[in-house]
Amino acid sequence: MRQTNQLIIIKEIFQKYEGHQTANEIYKKAHRRLPAISLATVYRILNTLVTENYLERLNIEEGRYELKKEKHIHFICNKCGKIQNIPGEEQIKSIEENLKKKGMKVSKREIIFYGICKEC
């Protein structure tokens, strides 16, 4: 992908504001720095960054994006809605290896626990 100002700004947003952001949240932050950017452009860049394995799209709420990192589990608080990453690379790897032994091929994985966080 060509290194446009829009792409650079969106990558900077993910570096500065780590977490699970919606396209609208990213658009608002990018729009402050680049008023001519459109929401369609933000979606197009996000989709490309997911395809290039720079970002991961979570299928929760209206869709959230995060930097692609080590494998982890998500915990979502039912009360405040906060999303937290829970380390779990070894456990996830073990599950994927068991599936592979059974002849299954994993193309995408999402492990989400719901409950009440310690702050609530």
Secondary structure as GFF3:
##gff-version 3
##sequence-region A 1 120
A	DSSP	alpha_helix	5	16	.	.	.	ID=ss1
A	DSSP	beta_strand	21	22	.	.	.	ID=ss2
A	DSSP	alpha_helix	23	33	.	.	.	ID=ss3
A	DSSP	alpha_helix	39	51	.	.	.	ID=ss4
A	DSSP	beta_strand	55	58	.	.	.	ID=ss5
A	DSSP	beta_strand	64	67	.	.	.	ID=ss6
A	DSSP	beta_strand	72	77	.	.	.	ID=ss7
A	DSSP	beta_strand	83	87	.	.	.	ID=ss8
A	DSSP	alpha_helix	89	101	.	.	.	ID=ss9
A	DSSP	beta_strand	112	115	.	.	.	ID=ss10
###
